[in-house]
Amino acid sequence: MGLIDLILREILQGIHDQEEFARVKGDRLKFQVFHSGGSRLALAAAQNYRELRRRGHTVRKTIDSRTATLCLQTKQELLHRDHDFDCFEKVLRLRVVHPA
Protein backbone atom coordinates (compact mmCIF):
# COMPACT_ATOMS: atom_id res chain seq x y z
CA MET A 1 0.00 0.00 0.00
CA GLY A 2 1.25 3.46 -0.76
CA LEU A 3 0.61 6.89 -2.20
CA ILE A 4 2.25 9.00 -4.84
CA ASP A 5 4.38 12.01 -4.01
CA LEU A 6 1.94 14.45 -5.64
CA ILE A 7 -0.92 13.22 -3.45
CA LEU A 8 1.31 13.54 -0.38
CA ARG A 9 1.93 17.14 -1.40
CA GLU A 10 -1.78 17.82 -1.96
CA ILE A 11 -2.63 16.46 1.49
CA LEU A 12 0.07 18.39 3.34
CA GLN A 13 0.00 21.75 1.55
CA GLY A 14 -3.40 22.72 2.93
CA ILE A 15 -2.58 22.13 6.60
CA HIS A 16 -2.02 25.39 8.48
CA ASP A 17 -1.38 24.11 12.00
CA GLN A 18 2.24 22.95 12.48
CA GLU A 19 1.37 20.19 14.98
CA GLU A 20 -1.31 18.77 12.72
CA PHE A 21 1.08 19.02 9.78
CA ALA A 22 3.70 16.99 11.68
CA ARG A 23 1.13 14.38 12.72
CA VAL A 24 -0.39 13.95 9.27
CA LYS A 25 3.05 13.88 7.64
CA GLY A 26 4.19 11.16 10.04
CA ASP A 27 1.04 9.13 9.42
CA ARG A 28 1.38 9.38 5.64
CA LEU A 29 5.09 8.59 5.58
CA LYS A 30 4.28 5.18 7.09
CA PHE A 31 3.12 4.28 3.58
CA GLN A 32 5.43 3.68 0.66
CA VAL A 33 5.69 6.89 -1.38
CA PHE A 34 5.86 6.33 -5.13
CA HIS A 35 7.67 8.79 -7.39
CA SER A 36 5.19 10.21 -9.90
CA GLY A 37 7.59 11.91 -12.27
CA GLY A 38 9.61 10.96 -15.25
CA SER A 39 9.07 11.01 -18.97
CA ARG A 40 8.04 7.33 -19.19
CA LEU A 41 5.07 7.85 -16.88
CA ALA A 42 4.21 11.20 -18.50
CA LEU A 43 4.10 9.61 -21.95
CA ALA A 44 1.99 6.68 -20.74
CA ALA A 45 -0.41 9.02 -18.91
CA ALA A 46 -0.78 11.16 -22.04
CA GLN A 47 -1.51 8.06 -24.10
CA ASN A 48 -4.11 6.88 -21.58
CA TYR A 49 -5.72 10.33 -21.59
CA ARG A 50 -5.88 10.29 -25.39
CA GLU A 51 -7.35 6.78 -25.46
CA LEU A 52 -10.04 7.68 -22.95
CA ARG A 53 -10.87 10.89 -24.83
CA ARG A 54 -11.08 8.89 -28.08
CA ARG A 55 -13.64 6.67 -26.36
CA GLY A 56 -15.70 9.63 -25.16
CA HIS A 57 -14.28 10.18 -21.66
CA THR A 58 -12.53 13.39 -20.62
CA VAL A 59 -10.21 13.21 -17.63
CA ARG A 60 -10.45 16.54 -15.84
CA LYS A 61 -7.19 16.54 -13.87
CA THR A 62 -3.64 15.75 -14.92
CA ILE A 63 -2.90 14.27 -11.49
CA ASP A 64 -5.73 11.75 -11.99
CA SER A 65 -4.18 10.53 -15.24
CA ARG A 66 -0.76 10.22 -13.63
CA THR A 67 -2.13 8.45 -10.56
CA ALA A 68 -4.21 5.95 -12.52
CA THR A 69 -1.41 5.31 -15.00
CA LEU A 70 1.10 4.68 -12.22
CA CYS A 71 -1.32 2.17 -10.67
CA LEU A 72 -1.83 0.49 -14.04
CA GLN A 73 1.92 0.26 -14.66
CA THR A 74 2.75 -1.10 -11.21
CA LYS A 75 -0.35 -3.32 -11.02
CA GLN A 76 -1.50 -1.57 -7.84
CA GLU A 77 -5.11 -1.19 -6.79
CA LEU A 78 -6.39 2.37 -6.35
CA LEU A 79 -8.45 3.28 -3.29
CA HIS A 80 -10.53 6.36 -4.07
CA ARG A 81 -13.84 8.17 -3.77
CA ASP A 82 -13.53 10.10 -7.00
CA HIS A 83 -15.76 9.31 -9.96
CA ASP A 84 -13.07 10.70 -12.28
CA PHE A 85 -11.31 7.33 -12.02
CA ASP A 86 -14.36 5.36 -13.18
CA CYS A 87 -13.39 5.54 -16.86
CA PHE A 88 -9.92 4.20 -16.05
CA GLU A 89 -11.57 1.28 -14.30
CA LYS A 90 -14.15 0.60 -17.02
CA VAL A 91 -12.06 1.23 -20.13
CA LEU A 92 -8.45 0.56 -19.11
CA ARG A 93 -9.21 -2.05 -16.42
CA LEU A 94 -7.68 -0.14 -13.52
CA ARG A 95 -8.02 -2.28 -10.40
CA VAL A 96 -9.96 -0.30 -7.81
CA VAL A 97 -10.85 -0.75 -4.16
CA HIS A 98 -14.19 0.89 -3.47
CA PRO A 99 -14.50 2.13 0.14
CA ALA A 100 -17.57 0.92 1.99
Stockholm file with secondary structure:
# STOCKHOLM 1.0

chainA/1-100         MGLIDLILREILQGIHDQEEFARVKGDRLKFQVFHSGGSRLALAAAQNYRELRRRGHTVRKTIDSRTATLCLQTKQELLHRDHDFDCFEKVLRLRVVHPA
#=GR chainA/1-100 SS CEEEHHHHHHHHHTCCCHHHHHHHHHHHTTSEEECCCSHHHHHHHHHHHHHHHHTTCCCCCHHHHHHHHHHHHHTCCEECCCGGGHHHHHHHCCCEECCC
#=GC SS_cons         CEEEHHHHHHHHHTCCCHHHHHHHHHHHTTSEEECCCSHHHHHHHHHHHHHHHHTTCCCCCHHHHHHHHHHHHHTCCEECCCGGGHHHHHHHCCCEECCC
//
